[in-house]
Amino acid sequence: MTTYLPGDAEYDLLRKPLRADLDPHPAMIVKAERTEDVRGAILTARSQNLPLAVQATGHGTHQSTDGAVLLRTNEMAAVLIDPDRRIAKVGPGATWGQVLKAAAPLGLAPLSGSSPTVGVTGYTLGGGMGWLARKFGFAADSVTKARIVTAEGRLLTTSADQYPDLFWALRGGGGNFGIVTGLEFKLYPVAKVYAGTSTLTGDLFENLAAYRDWALNLPDEVSSAAVVRDNLVIVKTLSIGHHVPLWTEPATTDVREMGYAEASMGGTAARYFDYFAKLTDDVLGAAVANHEENGSTVEIRHWGGALANPGPDAGPVGHRDMPFSVILDNPSATIADELSPDAAGAGFLNFTGDPKKTERAYTTANLKRLRAVKSFYDPDNFFHLNAGFGAGDAKRVIAKRRRSA
């Protein structure tokens, strides 16, 4: 375990997350190389009455870590593949690029995200919506085992048979139950896919409406999104098995057969996110107007398929029946109100940058269950700086617990 304090050579480099609008100054930074270092960071923070935050790639850091102990897990990036069981075992610092590199030669694929630079652990704990999701579901639901250090410094191995309540909460409930030091999850026999983008010219609204109708009839083997950017509609598709053509001939396309590891599909920063049971013409019109007025990128993502049909042991990811989401990277001040009559008023943890809104990612029943797990494993809300089901929720749970004690 290596510790860095303000003024040390690497301190400024290690303290920064991906978000440029955050400029945190933690009390100390701990670089962990093994599980015992994670435990040491927790005990150090508790002994000094400091909060603790975890950061690997920084993609999921949305709160300032001023005055906290910042635990960096980049060095704990081991990736092991069990080809017979089709299982990956990864450390908390591993990225999807590392898993893809290890699994691809075996003809296997993880349920990875839009970019190979994203960290595996934070992405998976937040649900994990990737480009194989319509066929195989959320990444969180493919987790078979998780090792975690609790607020008390205990190392637990969780699975469907060991600490099943905590195991359930971790698979989509976020990183506020403890520090995960290892994940095991399923891999899938996907070697080749047809992936790429197709550019459509012409009327933006008409192209989005046509995409909406086309997407609703796609087989589960096809994941897609329609992106409005630079006054064009760009349709992103990834298909397993065979190429599924668009409803029209695109102006340009680069869709081709490739290894799944090559298919980095990218995504849009979710400054606005909501689900929609139906993409009405009013929704599409408002999204197009937002793009034309301030240049906001609009991404309409198609969900459904296996996402909407989880098994009985699925984690707490909510609103699984929603077929579409709308993402804007530069929403106008009024767009949320304009879309609210048709929006579900719900969220997805990976796409939620505001900690006060993370409770929107869950159903009422699952939120109640998450609160109970949090109250049991972290009754003092020691872990509250990383993405989770809501720091505000946890505080209310703890206050209620203390009143009833």
Secondary structure in CASP SS format (residue, H / E / C, confidence):
PFRMAT SS
TARGET T0000
AUTHOR 0000-0000-0000
METHOD secondary structure of the structure
MODEL  1
M C 1.00
T E 1.00
T E 1.00
Y E 1.00
L C 1.00
P C 1.00
G C 1.00
D C 1.00
A C 1.00
E C 1.00
Y H 1.00
D H 1.00
L H 1.00
L H 1.00
R H 1.00
K C 1.00
P C 1.00
L C 1.00
R C 1.00
A C 1.00
D C 1.00
L C 1.00
D C 1.00
P C 1.00
H C 1.00
P C 1.00
A C 1.00
M E 1.00
I E 1.00
V E 1.00
K E 1.00
A C 1.00
E C 1.00
R C 1.00
T H 1.00
E H 1.00
D H 1.00
V H 1.00
R H 1.00
G H 1.00
A H 1.00
I H 1.00
L H 1.00
T H 1.00
A H 1.00
R H 1.00
S H 1.00
Q C 1.00
N C 1.00
L C 1.00
P C 1.00
L E 1.00
A E 1.00
V E 1.00
Q E 1.00
A C 1.00
T C 1.00
G C 1.00
H C 1.00
G C 1.00
T C 1.00
H C 1.00
Q C 1.00
S C 1.00
T C 1.00
D C 1.00
G C 1.00
A C 1.00
V E 1.00
L E 1.00
L E 1.00
R E 1.00
T C 1.00
N C 1.00
E C 1.00
M C 1.00
A C 1.00
A C 1.00
V E 1.00
L E 1.00
I E 1.00
D E 1.00
P C 1.00
D C 1.00
R C 1.00
R C 1.00
I E 1.00
A E 1.00
K E 1.00
V E 1.00
G C 1.00
P C 1.00
G C 1.00
A C 1.00
T E 1.00
W H 1.00
G H 1.00
Q H 1.00
V H 1.00
L H 1.00
K H 1.00
A H 1.00
A H 1.00
A H 1.00
P H 1.00
L H 1.00
G C 1.00
L C 1.00
A E 1.00
P C 1.00
L C 1.00
S C 1.00
G C 1.00
S C 1.00
S C 1.00
P C 1.00
T C 1.00
V C 1.00
G E 1.00
V H 1.00
T H 1.00
G H 1.00
Y H 1.00
T H 1.00
L H 1.00
G C 1.00
G C 1.00
G C 1.00
M C 1.00
G C 1.00
W C 1.00
L C 1.00
A H 1.00
R H 1.00
K H 1.00
F H 1.00
G C 1.00
F C 1.00
A H 1.00
A H 1.00
D H 1.00
S H 1.00
V E 1.00
T E 1.00
K E 1.00
A E 1.00
R E 1.00
I E 1.00
V E 1.00
T C 1.00
A C 1.00
E C 1.00
G C 1.00
R C 1.00
L E 1.00
L E 1.00
T E 1.00
T E 1.00
S C 1.00
A C 1.00
D C 1.00
Q C 1.00
Y C 1.00
P H 1.00
D H 1.00
L H 1.00
F H 1.00
W H 1.00
A H 1.00
L H 1.00
R H 1.00
G H 1.00
G H 1.00
G E 1.00
G C 1.00
N C 1.00
F C 1.00
G C 1.00
I E 1.00
V E 1.00
T E 1.00
G E 1.00
L E 1.00
E E 1.00
F E 1.00
K E 1.00
L C 1.00
Y E 1.00
P C 1.00
V C 1.00
A C 1.00
K E 1.00
V E 1.00
Y E 1.00
A E 1.00
G E 1.00
T E 1.00
S E 1.00
T E 1.00
L E 1.00
T C 1.00
G C 1.00
D C 1.00
L H 1.00
F H 1.00
E H 1.00
N H 1.00
L H 1.00
A H 1.00
A H 1.00
Y H 1.00
R H 1.00
D H 1.00
W H 1.00
A H 1.00
L C 1.00
N C 1.00
L C 1.00
P C 1.00
D C 1.00
E C 1.00
V E 1.00
S E 1.00
S E 1.00
A E 1.00
A E 1.00
V E 1.00
V E 1.00
R E 1.00
D C 1.00
N C 1.00
L E 1.00
V E 1.00
I E 1.00
V E 1.00
K E 1.00
T E 1.00
L E 1.00
S E 1.00
I E 1.00
G C 1.00
H C 1.00
H C 1.00
V C 1.00
P C 1.00
L C 1.00
W C 1.00
T C 1.00
E C 1.00
P C 1.00
A C 1.00
T E 1.00
T E 1.00
D C 1.00
V C 1.00
R E 1.00
E E 1.00
M E 1.00
G E 1.00
Y H 1.00
A H 1.00
E H 1.00
A C 1.00
S C 1.00
M C 1.00
G C 1.00
G C 1.00
T C 1.00
A C 1.00
A C 1.00
R C 1.00
Y E 1.00
F E 1.00
D E 1.00
Y E 1.00
F E 1.00
A C 1.00
K C 1.00
L C 1.00
T C 1.00
D H 1.00
D H 1.00
V H 1.00
L H 1.00
G H 1.00
A H 1.00
A H 1.00
V H 1.00
A H 1.00
N H 1.00
H H 1.00
E H 1.00
E H 1.00
N H 1.00
G C 1.00
S C 1.00
T C 1.00
V E 1.00
E E 1.00
I E 1.00
R E 1.00
H E 1.00
W C 1.00
G C 1.00
G H 1.00
A H 1.00
L H 1.00
A H 1.00
N C 1.00
P C 1.00
G C 1.00
P C 1.00
D C 1.00
A C 1.00
G C 1.00
P C 1.00
V C 1.00
G C 1.00
H C 1.00
R C 1.00
D C 1.00
M C 1.00
P C 1.00
F E 1.00
S E 1.00
V E 1.00
I E 1.00
L E 1.00
D C 1.00
N C 1.00
P C 1.00
S C 1.00
A C 1.00
T C 1.00
I H 1.00
A H 1.00
D H 1.00
E H 1.00
L H 1.00
S C 1.00
P C 1.00
D C 1.00
A E 1.00
A C 1.00
G C 1.00
A C 1.00
G C 1.00
F C 1.00
L H 1.00
N H 1.00
F H 1.00
T C 1.00
G C 1.00
D C 1.00
P H 1.00
K H 1.00
K H 1.00
T H 1.00
E H 1.00
R H 1.00
A H 1.00
Y C 1.00
T C 1.00
T H 1.00
A H 1.00
N H 1.00
L H 1.00
K H 1.00
R H 1.00
L H 1.00
R H 1.00
A H 1.00
V H 1.00
K H 1.00
S H 1.00
F H 1.00
Y H 1.00
D C 1.00
P C 1.00
D C 1.00
N C 1.00
F C 1.00
F C 1.00
H C 1.00
L C 1.00
N C 1.00
A C 1.00
G E 1.00
F C 1.00
G C 1.00
A H 1.00
G H 1.00
D H 1.00
A H 1.00
K H 1.00
R H 1.00
V H 1.00
I H 1.00
A H 1.00
K H 1.00
R H 1.00
R H 1.00
R H 1.00
S H 1.00
A C 1.00
END
